[in-house]
C-alpha cells in the first residue's frame, strides 16, 4: 500500500472532521444562523447527489476506457465533479437569474461524488 492509499484510508474521517471544525469555528455567527438544518433533508438533495455522482462516474469511465485507473485519477475526477458542483452553486448566486446559492446543495453535490469514489474504489478492489 503506497503512501497515498494509507493517507486516504487512515485519515479520511479526521480530515473531513477538521474541515468541518474549520468551517464551524471560522464562519461568522450570522452565517451559521442563516443555515437552516431542515434544508439538509429537503427533497432535492438526493437529486443533487445523484447528478454529481453520475458526473464523477462518467468522468472516471471516460478516462478509464483509455487509461488504467489509479486511486489518484479516481480522486481527481471525483474532485473535479465536486468542484463543478461548487462552480454551479457560485453561478447560481452571482450569475443565473432567478436562482440562489444553497450550501446544502453544494454539500449534496460533493456527497454524490464521495459516494461514487467509494463505490469505484470498492469495485476495483473486488476485480
C-alpha positions as CSV (number, residue, x, y, z in Angstrom):
1,X,0.0,0.0,0.0
2,X,1.6,3.3,-1.1
3,X,1.6,6.5,1.0
4,X,-1.5,7.9,-0.8
5,X,-3.6,4.8,-0.1
6,X,-2.5,4.8,3.5
7,X,-3.4,8.5,3.8
8,X,-6.8,8.2,2.3
9,X,-7.6,5.0,4.2
10,X,-6.5,6.2,7.6
11,X,-7.1,9.9,7.6
12,X,-10.3,10.5,5.6
13,X,-12.6,10.9,8.6
14,X,-10.2,13.1,10.6
15,X,-9.6,15.4,7.5
16,X,-13.3,15.7,6.9
17,X,-13.9,16.5,10.6
18,X,-11.1,19.0,10.6
19,X,-12.7,20.8,7.6
20,X,-16.0,20.9,9.5
21,X,-14.3,22.3,12.6
22,X,-12.6,25.0,10.4
23,X,-15.9,26.0,8.9
24,X,-17.8,26.0,12.2
25,X,-15.1,28.0,14.0
26,X,-14.3,30.3,11.1
27,X,-17.8,31.2,9.9
28,X,-19.5,34.3,11.2
29,X,-22.4,33.7,13.6
30,X,-24.8,35.2,11.1
31,X,-23.7,32.6,8.5
32,X,-24.4,29.8,10.8
33,X,-27.8,31.3,11.7
34,X,-28.7,31.5,8.0
35,X,-28.1,27.8,7.5
36,X,-31.4,26.1,8.1
37,X,-30.6,22.4,9.0
38,X,-34.0,21.4,7.8
39,X,-32.8,22.3,4.3
40,X,-30.3,19.5,4.6
41,X,-33.1,17.0,4.3
42,X,-35.1,18.6,1.6
43,X,-36.4,16.6,-1.4
44,X,-33.8,17.9,-3.9
45,X,-30.7,16.8,-2.0
46,X,-30.7,13.2,-3.3
47,X,-31.2,14.6,-6.8
48,X,-28.1,16.8,-6.4
49,X,-26.1,13.8,-5.1
50,X,-27.2,11.6,-7.9
51,X,-26.5,14.2,-10.6
52,X,-22.9,14.9,-9.5
53,X,-22.2,11.3,-8.6
54,X,-23.1,10.3,-12.1
55,X,-20.9,13.2,-13.4
56,X,-17.9,11.8,-11.5
57,X,-18.6,8.3,-12.7
58,X,-18.9,9.4,-16.3
59,X,-15.5,11.2,-16.0
60,X,-14.0,8.1,-14.5
61,X,-15.5,5.8,-17.2
62,X,-14.3,8.1,-20.0
63,X,-10.7,8.3,-18.5
64,X,-10.6,4.6,-17.6
65,X,-11.6,3.4,-21.0
66,X,-8.3,4.7,-22.4
67,X,-6.0,4.5,-19.4
68,X,-5.6,2.4,-16.3
69,X,-7.4,3.9,-13.3
70,X,-5.4,4.6,-10.2
71,X,-6.7,5.8,-6.9
72,X,-5.2,9.2,-7.7
73,X,-7.0,9.5,-11.0
74,X,-10.3,8.4,-9.4
75,X,-9.8,11.1,-6.7
76,X,-9.0,13.7,-9.3
77,X,-12.2,13.0,-11.4
78,X,-14.4,13.0,-8.3
79,X,-12.8,16.2,-7.0
80,X,-13.3,17.8,-10.5
81,X,-17.0,16.8,-10.4
82,X,-17.4,18.3,-6.9
83,X,-15.7,21.5,-8.0
84,X,-18.0,21.7,-10.9
85,X,-20.9,21.5,-8.4
86,X,-19.4,24.3,-6.4
87,X,-19.0,26.3,-9.5
88,X,-22.6,25.9,-10.4
89,X,-23.7,27.0,-7.0
90,X,-21.5,30.1,-7.3
91,X,-23.0,30.8,-10.7
92,X,-26.5,30.5,-9.2
93,X,-25.5,33.1,-6.6
94,X,-23.9,35.6,-8.9
95,X,-24.9,34.9,-12.5
96,X,-28.1,32.9,-13.0
97,X,-31.3,35.0,-12.8
98,X,-33.9,33.5,-10.5
99,X,-31.6,31.0,-8.9
100,X,-29.9,31.2,-5.5
101,X,-26.9,29.7,-3.8
102,X,-27.6,26.8,-1.4
103,X,-24.7,25.5,0.8
104,X,-26.6,22.2,1.3
105,X,-26.9,21.7,-2.4
106,X,-23.2,22.0,-2.7
107,X,-22.8,19.6,0.2
108,X,-25.1,17.1,-1.6
109,X,-23.2,17.5,-4.8
110,X,-20.0,16.7,-3.0
111,X,-21.6,13.8,-1.2
112,X,-22.6,12.3,-4.5
113,X,-19.0,12.4,-5.7
114,X,-17.8,10.9,-2.4
115,X,-20.3,8.0,-2.8
116,X,-19.1,7.4,-6.4
117,X,-15.5,7.5,-5.2
118,X,-16.1,4.9,-2.5
119,X,-18.1,2.6,-4.9
120,X,-15.5,2.8,-7.6
121,X,-12.7,2.1,-5.2
122,X,-14.6,-0.9,-3.7
123,X,-15.4,-2.3,-7.1
124,X,-11.7,-2.0,-8.1
125,X,-10.7,-4.0,-5.0
126,X,-13.0,-6.8,-5.9
127,X,-12.0,-7.1,-9.6
